Amino acid sequence: MRDYSFKCEKTCPVAGAARILSGKWNAVLIYKLFQHDVCRFSDFSTSFENLSPRMLALKLAELETANIISKKVYPVIPPKTEYRLTAFGETLKPVIDAMEAWGKYNNHVQDKNRLESASLLPHDDES
């Protein structure tokens, strides 16, 4: 995980949370695991079409290193790998729930703003 430089002490709790949740993919990968207790690599790949397999592998490895998720590899051919949240990862539930709630609210506000903007545009029949 990147260590972003904030004007905050090393023990700053917000900076610590940001290190785990920062970036384009970490929070949504964690969110997906809250929706489905166990996910395979292909589950993530099909859910996030703009996420390359290389980046997905990197992000999953970062979350595993941070003890947010665990990885279980089954000794079968073809290889079967499952990812799930650890007990520590489960402690992110209130944070992810708050992000989901705020995201829904933000989507509503953005939709409302788009509709209001569209209604202010001149229409062809008003000429």
C-alpha positions in Angstrom: 0.0 0.0 0.0 1.2 3.5 -0.7 2.1 5.6 2.2 0.5 8.9 1.4 2.1 11.9 3.1 -0.5 13.8 5.1 0.1 16.6 7.5 -0.8 14.1 10.2 1.2 12.1 12.7 2.1 8.5 11.9 -0.5 7.4 14.4 -3.3 9.4 12.7 -6.3 7.1 12.5 -7.7 8.7 9.4 -4.3 8.2 7.6 -4.3 4.6 8.7 -7.7 3.9 7.3 -6.9 5.8 4.1 -3.9 3.5 3.6 -6.2 0.5 3.5 -9.1 2.0 1.6 -7.2 4.3 -0.8 -6.9 3.8 -4.5 -9.5 2.9 -7.1 -10.1 -0.7 -6.2 -9.5 -1.6 -2.5 -12.8 -0.4 -1.1 -14.9 -1.9 -3.9 -13.1 -5.3 -3.5 -13.8 -5.2 0.2 -17.4 -4.2 -0.5 -17.8 -7.2 -2.9 -16.6 -9.5 -0.1 -19.2 -8.1 2.3 -21.8 -8.9 -0.4 -20.6 -12.4 -1.0 -18.8 -14.1 1.9 -16.3 -15.9 -0.5 -15.2 -14.8 -3.9 -12.9 -16.4 -6.5 -10.6 -14.4 -8.7 -13.0 -14.8 -11.6 -15.9 -13.3 -9.5 -13.9 -10.1 -9.1 -12.8 -10.1 -12.8 -16.4 -10.4 -14.1 -17.7 -7.8 -11.6 -15.1 -5.1 -12.5 -14.4 -5.2 -16.2 -12.0 -2.2 -16.1 -9.8 -4.0 -13.6 -7.0 -5.8 -15.3 -6.0 -9.3 -14.0 -2.6 -7.9 -13.1 -4.0 -5.1 -11.0 -6.5 -7.4 -9.4 -3.8 -9.8 -8.3 -1.8 -6.8 -7.0 -4.7 -5.4 -5.0 -5.7 -8.7 -3.6 -2.1 -9.3 -2.5 -2.0 -5.9 -0.8 -5.2 -6.6 1.1 -3.9 -10.0 2.1 -0.7 -8.5 3.3 -2.7 -6.0 5.3 -4.6 -8.9 6.9 -7.9 -7.6 5.5 -8.6 -10.7 3.4 -7.4 -14.3 3.4 -6.6 -16.4 0.4 -7.1 -20.2 0.3 -5.6 -22.1 -2.6 -7.1 -25.6 -3.3 -4.6 -28.2 -4.7 -6.7 -29.0 -7.7 -6.3 -28.6 -11.5 -7.3 -26.0 -12.7 -6.3 -24.1 -9.6 -9.1 -22.9 -7.3 -8.5 -19.9 -5.1 -11.0 -18.3 -2.7 -10.8 -15.0 -1.0 -12.7 -14.0 2.2 -12.5 -11.3 4.8 -10.5 -11.9 7.9 -11.9 -11.1 11.3 -9.8 -7.9 11.1 -11.3 -7.2 7.7 -14.8 -7.6 9.1 -14.1 -4.6 11.4 -14.4 -2.4 8.2 -18.1 -3.2 7.9 -19.3 0.1 9.5 -16.9 2.0 7.3 -18.0 0.3 4.1 -21.7 0.6 5.1 -21.2 4.3 5.7 -19.5 4.6 2.3 -22.4 2.7 0.6 -25.0 5.0 2.3 -23.1 8.1 1.3 -22.6 6.8 -2.2 -26.3 6.2 -2.6 -27.0 9.7 -1.3 -24.4 11.2 -3.6 -25.9 9.3 -6.6 -29.3 10.7 -5.7 -28.0 14.3 -5.5 -26.1 14.0 -8.8 -29.2 12.6 -10.5 -31.3 15.4 -9.1 -28.7 18.0 -10.2 -28.6 16.5 -13.8 -32.4 16.7 -14.0 -32.5 20.3 -12.8 -29.7 21.2 -15.2 -31.6 19.5 -18.1 -34.8 21.4 -17.3 -32.9 24.7 -17.5 -31.7 24.1 -21.0 -33.7 25.7 -23.8 -35.8 23.3 -25.7 -36.2 23.3 -29.5 -40.0 23.9 -29.3 -39.6 27.1 -27.3 -38.1 29.1 -30.2 
